[in-house]
Amino acid sequence: MDLITTTAALHDVCARLAEQPFVTVDTEFMRETTYYPKLCLIQIAAPDGTGVLVDPLATGIDLQPFIDLMADERTVKVFHSARQDLEIIWLMGGILPQPFFDTQVAAMVCGYGDSVSYEQLVNDVAKAKIDKSSRFTDWSRRPLSDAQLVYALSDVTHLVTVYEVLVAELLRTDRGAWLDEEMAVLTSPETYRADPAHAWRRLSGRMRKPREIAVLMEVAAWRESEAQSRNVPRGRVLKDEAVIDIASAAPRNAEALGRLRTIPAGFERSRTGADILAAVERGLTRDTGDIRIPERMRRSGGNGAIVELLKVLLKAVCEAEAVAPKIIATVDDLEAIADDDAAEVPALQGWRRSLFGDKALALKQGRLALSVESGRIVVRELDPTKVADQAGVDG
């Protein structure tokens, strides 16, 4: 099985693929030792039976024809669990595929479960098996084996059938619009801009005080910038646990930094140690007036029982409607609803509100009941007059 290794061959095949109604796309990459992913292979297939493997590591190859295909609005670009693939395309060409379709998101809407794997979807939808023996090989080494190439191509050839089946199901159930919000997030450049100023958000769950968050902001931003400039994983610069410890303790000298259990011996005397202490100082002198405690940390935590009931309701609704819970509401959404009937969460907006949000509010307000029948959760609306009468008695 041959790889496309020249710009001319890539231009020719991409021109043919642009005439197709859709193409399926996948990438193989390595990022265990780098901050940015290293693209090692591109796979493309089309409904006419075309299957293409492109070697981005080939000497002298220009991937612009592939970028142009991704930007061509005549052809739908189909991925499965696309976030990392789209990050690579964004970093490589500064564009995101349009129009775009993610089969993992569509599968959740069609009732195949939360974050269903490609292998499972191929098994359930395309009735095919994938040989996963090459899944964790080193894609940067050349030459690639026949087994690697066959495995890589199967990641897009079966996806043709999966896409066609899912589109037919979305049309049948009239749920196509349910995908719009998720697809919009995936095709927004903001999703892939790794701004160091926002790096703290990944770690903010344990922070309860504005001053701690201020230090966290500065230390996390320094680590992100350092990882980007050196092109190494964040953890190679400083572990998450160490960033959190530093934000909590706010050490102001090398001795205090060295006493933290997550800081390796001698680290506090290095240039990196000095950079960390400088970041801590910036955090301590930062104006905390505009720092907001993360929403989840501000909640009282006294609505645990309501949250558990909402989880049961969500499961019952999703089973009845054949849709994955993850795409309807997160645990954070449920906690927000438990605290506030007017919470600004997706679960209380649009189609999600019609499907689940209104029921969640009705459950909170005693207008809806959950019961068990034949081993299944049953959702029942209560008689409004009886609810009002009971409210009067309780009052």
C-alpha positions as CSV (number, residue, x, y, z in Angstrom):
1,M,0.0,0.0,0.0
2,D,1.6,3.3,-1.2
3,L,1.8,6.6,0.6
4,I,1.4,9.9,-1.1
5,T,4.8,11.5,-0.7
6,T,4.8,14.4,-3.2
7,T,3.0,17.7,-3.5
8,A,1.9,16.9,-7.1
9,A,0.3,13.6,-6.2
10,L,-1.4,15.2,-3.2
11,H,-2.8,18.0,-5.4
12,D,-4.3,15.6,-7.9
13,V,-6.0,13.4,-5.3
14,C,-7.3,16.4,-3.3
15,A,-8.8,17.8,-6.5
16,R,-10.7,14.6,-7.1
17,L,-11.8,14.3,-3.5
18,A,-13.2,17.9,-3.6
19,E,-15.8,16.6,-6.1
20,Q,-17.2,14.2,-3.6
21,P,-20.2,15.1,-1.4
22,F,-18.2,14.2,1.7
23,V,-14.8,12.8,2.7
24,T,-13.9,11.0,6.0
25,V,-10.6,12.2,7.6
26,D,-8.3,11.0,10.4
27,T,-4.8,11.7,11.5
28,E,-2.1,9.8,13.3
29,F,0.2,12.0,15.5
30,M,2.6,11.9,18.4
31,R,2.7,14.3,21.3
32,E,4.0,12.3,24.3
33,T,7.2,14.3,24.3
34,T,6.0,17.6,22.8
35,Y,3.6,20.4,23.6
36,Y,2.4,20.6,20.0
37,P,1.3,17.4,18.2
38,K,3.6,16.0,15.5
39,L,1.6,15.0,12.5
40,C,2.7,11.7,11.2
41,L,0.0,10.5,8.8
42,I,-3.2,11.7,7.1
43,Q,-6.0,9.3,6.1
44,I,-8.8,10.3,3.7
45,A,-11.7,8.2,2.2
46,A,-14.7,9.0,0.1
47,P,-18.0,7.3,-0.8
48,D,-16.7,6.4,-4.3
49,G,-14.3,4.0,-2.7
50,T,-11.2,6.2,-2.7
51,G,-8.9,5.6,0.2
52,V,-5.8,7.8,0.6
53,L,-2.8,7.8,2.9
54,V,-0.6,10.9,3.0
55,D,2.9,11.1,4.5
56,P,3.4,14.6,6.0
57,L,6.9,13.6,6.9
58,A,8.0,13.0,3.3
59,T,10.8,15.3,2.2
60,G,9.7,18.4,0.4
61,I,5.9,17.7,0.5
62,D,3.7,20.7,0.8
63,L,0.4,20.0,2.6
64,Q,-1.4,23.0,1.2
65,P,-3.7,20.9,-1.1
66,F,-4.9,19.1,2.0
67,I,-5.6,22.4,3.7
68,D,-7.4,23.7,0.7
69,L,-9.6,20.5,0.7
70,M,-10.4,21.1,4.4
71,A,-11.5,24.6,3.6
72,D,-13.6,23.7,0.5
73,E,-17.2,24.3,1.4
74,R,-18.5,22.0,-1.4
75,T,-17.4,18.9,0.6
76,V,-18.4,17.8,4.1
77,K,-15.5,16.8,6.2
78,V,-16.3,13.9,8.5
79,F,-14.2,13.0,11.6
80,H,-14.7,10.8,14.7
81,S,-13.9,12.5,18.0
82,A,-12.4,15.4,16.0
83,R,-11.0,17.7,18.6
84,Q,-7.3,16.7,18.3
85,D,-7.5,16.3,14.5
86,L,-8.9,19.8,14.2
87,E,-6.3,21.2,16.5
88,I,-3.6,19.8,14.1
89,I,-5.3,21.3,11.1
90,W,-5.7,24.7,12.9
91,L,-2.0,24.7,13.9
92,M,-1.0,23.6,10.4
93,G,-3.1,25.9,8.2
94,G,-4.9,28.4,10.4
95,I,-8.3,27.1,9.2
96,L,-10.9,24.7,10.5
97,P,-12.8,22.3,8.2
98,Q,-16.1,23.5,6.9
99,P,-18.7,22.1,6.5
100,F,-17.9,19.6,9.3
101,F,-19.4,16.6,11.0
102,D,-18.3,14.6,14.1
103,T,-19.6,11.1,14.2
104,Q,-19.0,10.7,17.9
105,V,-21.2,13.7,18.7
106,A,-23.9,12.5,16.2
107,A,-23.7,9.0,17.8
108,M,-24.5,10.5,21.2
109,V,-27.6,12.2,19.7
110,C,-28.6,9.0,18.1
111,G,-28.4,6.9,21.3
112,Y,-25.1,5.1,21.0
113,G,-23.9,6.3,24.5
114,D,-21.5,8.8,25.9
115,S,-18.2,9.3,24.0
116,V,-18.7,6.0,22.0
117,S,-15.4,4.7,20.6
118,Y,-14.8,4.4,16.9
119,E,-14.3,0.7,17.2
120,Q,-17.6,0.2,18.9
121,L,-19.4,2.4,16.4
122,V,-17.9,0.5,13.5
123,N,-19.0,-2.8,15.1
124,D,-22.5,-1.5,15.8
125,V,-23.2,0.5,12.7
126,A,-20.9,-0.9,9.9
127,K,-21.0,-4.5,11.3
128,A,-17.2,-4.7,10.9
129,K,-14.2,-5.5,13.1
130,I,-11.0,-3.4,13.3
131,D,-7.6,-5.0,14.0
132,K,-6.3,-2.8,16.8
133,S,-2.8,-4.4,17.0
134,S,-1.2,-1.3,15.4
135,R,-3.1,1.2,17.5
136,F,-0.2,2.2,19.8
137,T,2.7,2.0,17.3
138,D,5.2,4.7,16.7
139,W,3.7,6.6,13.7
140,S,6.8,8.8,13.3
141,R,9.1,5.9,12.3
142,R,9.7,5.1,8.7
143,P,9.0,2.9,6.8
144,L,5.5,2.2,8.1
145,S,4.5,-1.5,8.0
146,D,1.7,-2.9,5.8
147,A,-0.2,-3.6,9.1
148,Q,0.1,0.0,10.2
149,L,-1.2,1.3,6.8
150,V,-4.1,-1.2,6.7
151,Y,-5.1,-0.1,10.2
152,A,-4.8,3.6,9.4
153,L,-6.9,3.3,6.3
154,S,-9.6,1.4,8.2
155,D,-10.0,4.5,10.4
156,V,-11.6,6.3,7.5
157,T,-13.0,3.6,5.1
158,H,-15.5,2.3,7.7
159,L,-16.3,5.9,8.7
160,V,-18.0,6.3,5.3
161,T,-20.7,3.8,6.3
162,V,-21.0,5.1,9.8
163,Y,-21.6,8.7,8.5
164,E,-24.2,7.6,6.1
165,V,-26.1,5.6,8.7
166,L,-26.0,8.4,11.3
167,V,-27.1,11.1,8.8
168,A,-30.1,8.9,7.9
169,E,-31.0,8.5,11.6
170,L,-30.7,12.2,12.2
171,L,-33.0,12.9,9.3
172,R,-35.5,10.2,10.5
173,T,-35.6,11.6,14.0
174,D,-35.3,15.3,13.0
175,R,-32.4,15.8,15.4
176,G,-29.9,17.4,13.1
177,A,-30.3,20.8,14.9
178,W,-29.3,19.1,18.1
179,L,-25.7,18.9,16.8
180,D,-25.3,22.5,16.0
181,E,-24.0,23.7,19.3
182,E,-21.5,20.9,19.7
183,M,-20.2,21.4,16.2
184,A,-19.9,25.1,16.6
185,V,-17.6,24.6,19.6
186,L,-15.4,22.2,17.7
187,T,-15.1,24.6,14.7
188,S,-14.4,27.7,16.7
189,P,-10.8,28.9,16.6
190,E,-11.1,29.8,20.3
191,T,-11.3,26.1,21.1
192,Y,-7.7,25.7,19.9
193,R,-6.0,28.9,20.9
194,A,-3.9,27.9,23.9
195,D,-3.7,31.3,25.5
196,P,-1.4,31.1,28.6
197,A,-3.7,33.7,30.3
198,H,-6.5,31.0,30.4
199,A,-4.3,28.1,31.4
200,W,-5.4,28.4,35.1
201,R,-8.9,27.3,34.3
202,R,-7.8,23.7,33.9
203,L,-6.7,23.7,37.6
204,S,-9.1,26.0,39.3
205,G,-11.4,23.4,40.8
206,R,-9.6,23.3,44.2
207,M,-9.1,27.1,44.6
208,R,-11.5,28.9,47.0
209,K,-9.9,32.3,47.6
210,P,-9.3,35.1,45.1
211,R,-5.6,35.4,46.2
212,E,-5.0,31.8,45.6
213,I,-6.5,32.1,42.1
214,A,-4.4,35.2,41.4
215,V,-1.3,33.2,42.1
216,L,-2.6,30.3,40.2
217,M,-3.2,32.5,37.1
218,E,0.3,33.7,37.1
219,V,2.1,30.4,37.7
220,A,-0.1,28.5,35.2
221,A,0.5,31.2,32.6
222,W,4.2,31.0,33.1
223,R,4.2,27.2,32.8
224,E,2.1,27.3,29.6
225,S,4.4,29.9,28.0
226,E,7.4,27.9,29.0
227,A,5.9,24.6,27.6
228,Q,5.0,26.3,24.4
229,S,8.4,27.9,23.9
230,R,10.3,24.7,24.6
231,N,7.6,22.5,22.8
232,V,7.4,20.1,25.7
233,P,4.4,18.8,27.7
234,R,3.3,21.0,30.6
235,G,4.2,18.3,33.1
236,R,7.8,18.4,31.9
237,V,8.0,22.0,33.0
238,L,6.0,21.6,36.3
239,K,3.5,19.0,37.4
240,D,-0.2,20.0,38.0
241,E,0.1,19.1,41.6
242,A,3.1,21.4,42.0
243,V,1.2,24.3,40.4
244,I,-1.7,23.8,42.8
245,D,0.7,23.6,45.8
246,I,2.4,26.8,44.8
247,A,-0.8,28.6,44.3
248,S,-2.0,27.5,47.8
249,A,1.2,28.2,49.7
250,A,2.4,31.2,47.7
251,P,6.1,30.8,48.6
252,R,8.0,34.1,48.5
253,N,11.6,32.8,48.7
254,A,13.6,29.8,47.6
255,E,13.5,28.2,51.0
256,A,9.7,28.3,51.2
257,L,9.5,26.9,47.6
258,G,11.8,24.1,48.4
259,R,9.7,23.0,51.4
260,L,6.8,22.1,49.1
261,R,6.5,18.4,48.8
262,T,5.8,18.5,45.1
263,I,9.0,20.5,44.3
264,P,12.0,18.3,43.4
265,A,15.1,18.8,45.6
266,G,17.3,21.6,44.4
267,F,14.6,22.9,42.0
268,E,14.1,26.1,44.1
269,R,17.7,27.2,43.4
270,S,17.4,26.9,39.6
271,R,16.5,29.5,37.0
272,T,13.1,27.9,36.8
273,G,12.7,28.3,40.6
274,A,13.4,32.0,40.2
275,D,10.8,32.2,37.4
276,I,8.2,30.6,39.6
277,L,8.9,32.9,42.5
278,A,8.5,35.9,40.1
279,A,5.2,34.5,39.0
280,V,4.1,34.1,42.6
281,E,5.0,37.8,43.3
282,R,3.0,38.9,40.3
283,G,0.0,36.9,41.6
284,L,0.3,38.4,45.1
285,T,0.4,41.9,43.8
286,R,-2.4,41.4,41.3
287,D,-5.7,43.2,41.8
288,T,-8.2,40.6,42.9
289,G,-11.2,42.8,42.3
290,D,-12.0,41.2,39.0
291,I,-11.3,37.6,40.0
292,R,-14.4,35.5,40.3
293,I,-14.4,32.3,42.3
294,P,-15.3,29.4,39.9
295,E,-19.0,28.8,39.9
296,R,-18.8,25.3,41.3
297,M,-16.8,26.5,44.3
298,R,-19.4,29.2,45.1
299,R,-22.3,26.8,45.4
300,S,-23.5,26.0,48.9
301,G,-23.2,22.3,48.5
302,G,-26.5,21.8,50.4
303,N,-28.5,20.5,47.4
304,G,-26.8,17.1,47.1
305,A,-30.1,15.2,47.3
306,I,-31.7,17.3,44.6
307,V,-28.7,16.8,42.4
308,E,-29.0,13.0,42.9
309,L,-32.7,13.1,41.9
310,L,-31.8,15.2,38.8
311,K,-29.3,12.5,37.8
312,V,-31.9,9.9,38.0
313,L,-34.3,12.0,36.0
314,L,-31.6,12.7,33.4
315,K,-30.9,9.0,33.0
316,A,-34.6,8.2,32.7
317,V,-35.2,10.9,30.1
318,C,-32.2,9.8,28.1
319,E,-33.2,6.2,28.1
320,A,-36.7,7.1,26.9
321,E,-35.4,9.4,24.2
322,A,-32.4,7.3,23.1
323,V,-29.9,10.0,23.6
324,A,-26.6,10.1,25.6
325,P,-26.8,12.0,28.9
326,K,-23.5,13.8,28.2
327,I,-24.9,15.8,25.4
328,I,-28.0,16.9,27.5
329,A,-26.4,18.0,30.8
330,T,-23.2,17.8,32.8
331,V,-23.0,17.3,36.5
332,D,-22.1,21.0,36.8
333,D,-25.4,21.8,34.9
334,L,-27.3,19.7,37.4
335,E,-25.7,21.4,40.4
336,A,-26.5,24.8,38.9
337,I,-30.1,23.8,38.3
338,A,-30.4,22.5,41.9
339,D,-29.2,25.9,43.1
340,D,-31.1,28.1,40.8
341,D,-34.2,27.7,38.6
342,A,-32.9,30.3,36.2
343,A,-29.3,29.0,36.0
344,E,-27.6,29.9,32.7
345,V,-26.7,26.5,31.5
346,P,-27.4,24.7,28.2
347,A,-29.7,22.2,29.9
348,L,-32.2,25.1,30.4
349,Q,-32.0,26.4,26.9
350,G,-33.4,25.4,23.5
351,W,-34.1,21.7,22.7
352,R,-32.4,20.6,25.9
353,R,-34.9,22.5,28.0
354,S,-37.8,21.0,26.1
355,L,-36.3,17.5,26.5
356,F,-35.0,17.7,30.1
357,G,-34.8,21.2,31.6
358,D,-38.5,21.8,32.1
359,K,-38.8,18.3,33.7
360,A,-35.9,19.1,36.0
361,L,-37.6,22.3,37.2
362,A,-40.9,20.5,37.6
363,L,-39.2,17.8,39.7
364,K,-37.7,20.5,41.9
365,Q,-41.1,22.2,42.3
366,G,-42.9,19.0,43.2
367,R,-44.9,18.9,39.9
368,L,-43.2,15.7,38.7
369,A,-42.5,12.4,40.4
370,L,-40.1,9.5,39.8
371,S,-41.1,5.9,40.5
372,V,-39.9,2.4,39.7
373,E,-42.0,0.0,37.5
374,S,-40.7,-3.3,36.3
375,G,-37.2,-2.3,37.2
376,R,-37.3,0.9,35.2
377,I,-37.5,4.6,36.3
378,V,-40.8,6.1,35.3
379,V,-41.4,9.9,35.1
380,R,-44.9,11.0,36.0
381,E,-46.5,14.5,36.0
382,L,-48.5,15.1,39.1
383,D,-52.0,16.5,39.3
384,P,-51.5,20.3,39.7
385,T,-54.6,20.7,41.9
386,K,-53.2,18.0,44.3
387,V,-49.8,19.7,44.3
388,A,-51.4,23.0,45.2
389,D,-53.6,21.4,47.9
390,Q,-50.5,19.7,49.4
391,A,-48.6,23.0,49.3
392,G,-51.4,24.6,51.2
393,V,-51.4,21.9,53.8
394,D,-47.6,22.2,54.2
395,G,-47.8,26.0,54.4
